Amino acid sequence: MGEQATTKAGTVTSAKGLERWGWLSLLLNVVLVGLHGSLAMSSGSLAVSAEVIHNVLDLLGAAAVLVGIRLAGRKSRRFPYGLYKVESMVALGLACLVLLTGYEIGRDALLSGSREVRAEPWMLVLLLFTTILPLLFSHFELRAGRAAHSPALIADALEYRVHTFTTGLVFIGLASQWGNWSLDRVAALLIVLVVLKTGWDLLLDAMRVLLDASLDTDTLLQIRQVIESDPMVTEVNWVIGRNAGRYRFVESGLALRASSRRKVESAVLRIETKVRKVIPHIERVLVEVEPARSSHVRYAVPVTAVDGPISEHLGEAPYFTILTLRRDDQSVVERKVAVNPFRDLEKGKGIRVAEWLAAQKVDVVLSREVMQSKGPVYVLRDAGIELRLTEAREPEAAVGMR
């Protein structure tokens, strides 16, 4: 991937842009450590001291995020599929840091002795500033992380949300000293609960990716629908997919109606392009062409009426009788009549009808009209559909139904 984290559909997220967020996060944490460190020394507050520990761990986490972003898109001979899971490993490490933060704060809140806490107006103003600043940064970082499907950036942004809330609790605990309520220790314990919940959520999300959890059901269904929409596909046997950091990998096994290797390759390339266009952040689409296993053959016959004879013209036929027969004994499985939706077009009706028949997944089109070198012939041929001339008058006789 190199310098780009790219969706083949055209949505491009620059790797340098992701790195920029990592550097900004690192800088913000340095500022917060400095401000809260000086505030802890001046106030003697247990909650502020706990928040300093929180900031230090965030600083280490921001550095880990930056490393994860730089490594995630790289490939080598030893890692030919790339280091995509590095970002999820970073998110896992960040989750552990968050849980460690909760432990440190809880231990101090429960075991440390009583202490004198000083609260002055400038301290509260500083805390208010360090509450709003990370909240604003988190909003934009989270949007960038979701756009790039970067678990490391998302984890970092969510951690800032935790930081914003915990700093707000510190503000309340410090302000309570003016009313002699002494909520400093209570604020520290509440910070523990919030930090542990967020750390647990981040841990679960990271583990899902590292254990190759499947793409969600809606995405897999959407991918299947995209593949089935290709006129040359006769059967989709399976579709699977997984997340690997901000990248997605998709695999599918399908049967094609193709008479040559060139057509198979063309169809596979077309399907891969469609999937990348519809589903964002696809790194690789692997299409495995399997032997057709269908025990049936589907015929389309142009007719003059619902129960009428075969029409002399393909594009102008008012109806099509669509017959599904068993291959082994030519017995009928299904018979239905469909209205020709393009009969009234002034131009190009034959080509549009051919495209429509391909979408109906027919295998053979029977016609009394000689259409050599005409547009519908090429459309049907490209879709792998056989165009067969017949002199029969009735659809059942043309397909040899029993």
Secondary structure, DSSP 8 states (H G I E B T S, - for coil): -TTEEE-TTS-EEEHHHHHHHHHHHHHHHHHHHHHHHHHHHHH--HHHHHHHHHHHHHHHHHHHHHHHHHHHT---SS-TT-STTHHHHHHHHHHHHHHHHHHHHHHHHHHS--------HHHHHHHHHHHHHHHHHHHHHHHHHHHHT-HHHHHHHHHHHHHHHHHHHHHHHHHGGGGT---HHHHHHHHHHHHHHHHHHHHHHHHHHHTT-B--HHHHHHHHHHHHTSTTEEEEEEEEEEEETTEEEEEEEEEE--SSHHHHHHHHHHHHHHHHHHSSSEEEEEEEE------EEEEEEEESSTT--B-S-STT-SEEEEEEEETTT--EEEEEEEE-TTTT-SSSHHHHHHHHHHHTT-SEEEESS--TT-HHHHHHHHTT-EEEE---SSHHHHHT--
